[in-house]
Amino acid sequence: MLRLRLLAATLLTCTTLALVAWRALPSPQEDVPSSRLFAQNWARGGVVLLVRHMERCDRSSAECLGAADGITARAAALAQSMGESIAHLGLSATDIYASPANRTAQTADLMFDQPVARQDWLLTCKDEDLAAQIRLHKAAHRNLVLVTHSECFDRLRENLKVRETDTPEYGSALVLFDENQPQLRIAGEVETDEWLKLLQHPNPS
């Protein structure tokens, strides 16, 4: 009986310590970032966008755009609209990469009127130090757009020691600012219908 009580007390202590540690992690900034601040960072090439692919067809009853491992036909217009919003900010100083999975490749190709390079590390991100990979691929004074998977959102928050949140919606974009610090900063998250909030102070180039 004493052994069981000691075991119970130990488990309770471990649970309490884990909860305290979790609460001590910084809370992610989930609001849409300030349009002016976003435009300023975009203009200097200091933005990283982690974009989740559009609606998966193999998890929907909607018509497929092509193969079943791609996105739905109804998601195509959303991808094009989101890409137009990003392009409105100017893409001359922006590098764009996508996971080679069909759903991410379709999303990226619909978003941007230019070839998008496929990168395996955006498919295997759950096994990577994603923050380090982003640093490796983020060129100075150039924005970086990465079309990838929800697991990458979770992995990046883990790398940055920020609390995980709910699974991002299809087409959500996690916004990070590169402020010449060792670690990128999560500045907010933008849903597909929230891009107009970031276009109030566009900075075309």
N, C-alpha and C positions, 0 to 999 in steps of 0.2 A: 504493500500500500504506500509506504514511504517513497519507494522508487517511482511509483506512478505519479505521486504528487510532485516529486522533483522534476520528472519529465514534463508534466503539465506546466510547471512554473517556467522551465527552460523554453518551452515552445511559446508561451505567452510573452516572455522577454524578447525572444527573437522576432516575433510578429510585431511587437511594439517598436523595436529598433528599426525594422524594415519600413514601417509606416512613417516613423520620424524621418528616416533618410529620404523616403519618397517625397514627403512634404517639403524637405529642404531643397529639392531640385527646383531650378527656376521654372516658372510657369511659361509655357509657350505663348507668344503673342499671336492670337488667332484673328484679330481684326484686320480689315483691309488697311494697309499702310496709308499714311498721308500721301495724297496725290503729288503734292509739291516735293516732298522728300523723295518719293519714288522717282519722279522726273529728274531731280538733281543727281541722284545716284545712277540712274540710267544714262544720263548725259556724260558722266565721267567714266562709264564702263564698270560700275561697281555693283551690278545686280546679278544674282543667280536666281533663276526660276526653275523649280522642280515641278514638272507638270505630270499629273496622273493621266494616263490614257483615257479615252472616251469609253462609253458603255460597252462592256464585253457582250458579244453576241451569244457565247456559250452559257451565259448566266442570265439570259433574257429570252422572253417569248417573242420579241420584236424581230422583224426581218433583218437578216444579215446584210452587210454591205458587200461582202464577198464570201470568203471562207468562214467557217463557223468559229475559228480561233481568232477572228478579227473583231471589229466593232460593229454595232448595229447601223443600219442605213439612216435611222432617224438622228444618230449622233453626228453624222457627217457635217450637217449644217452648223452645228455647235462648234465643231473643230475649226471649220473655216472662219466662223465669226470671231472666235478667240484668237486665231492666228492673225486676222486682219487688225484686231485691237493691238496686239503686240507689235505688228509691223508698223502701225501708225506712230509708234514711239521711235521708230528708226532702227534698222537692222544692219547698218553699215559697219558698226563696231560690235557685232554680236555673233558668237559661235553657237551653233545648234547641233545637238547630238540626240540620238534616240536609241532605246533598247532595240535589239533586232527582232523581238517578238512581233508577230503580225499585228496585234492590236496597237502596239506603240508605234510601229512603222506606219500603219495606216493613219493614225492620229497625226503624226508629225508631217506626213506628206500632204494631208489635207490642210494643215495649219499654215504651211509655208510654201511659197511659190519658188522653191529652190531645192536642190538636192540636200538631204539631211544625212549625215554620216551615222552609221550604226556603230554602237559601242557595247561590247559584251559586258563591261563592268556595270552597265545600267540594267542588265538583266540579272546579274548575280550579286546585286548590291547587298542582299541580306547576309552575305558571307564576307563582305568587304568592309574596310574602313572607308566609308563613303565620303566622309568629310575630307580625308586625305586625298581621295581620288578627285574630288571636286577641286581641291587646291592645285592638284597636278595639272588639271585641264583648264583651269581658269587663268587666262592670259591677262596681263596687266592692261588696264584701261579698255577692257572688252567685256561686255556682258556675256552671260552663259545661260542658255536655255536647254534643259534636259527633260526629254519626254520619256517617262519611265513608269514605275509601278508603285502601288501603295506601300509595299514592303520597304521601299527606299525611303519613304517619308519616316517610317518608324525607325529605320536604321540610322538615318541622319540625326534624328532627335536623340537617339541613344549615344551616338558619337559626340554630340554637342552637350550631352548631359542635361537635356531638357525633357520634361515630362512628356510621355506619349499622350496623344489625344485620340478621339474617335477616328475611325478609318476615313480618309478623305473621300469626298464625292468624286465621281468621274469628272475629269477635266479640271479639278482643283489645281491651283498653283501655289506652292509654298514659296514665299518671297524671302530671300536672304540678301543682306547687304555685306559687301566686302569693304570694311572700313580700315584697311591696312593694319589689322590686328591678326594675331595668329589664328584666331577662331572667327569663322563667319557668324553673323548674327541673324537670327530669325526675326524678320520684320513684320510678318503677317501672312495671311492666307487669303487667296482670292478665288471665289467660286466663278463659274462660267457666266453668271448674270451680274457680276459685280465689276466688270472691267471698265465700265463707264466712270466709276469713281476714280480710276487711275488715269483717265484721259482728260481730266479737267485742266491739267497743265502739261500737255504733250510737248515732247521735245524732238521733233522730227530731225533727221540728219541724212 
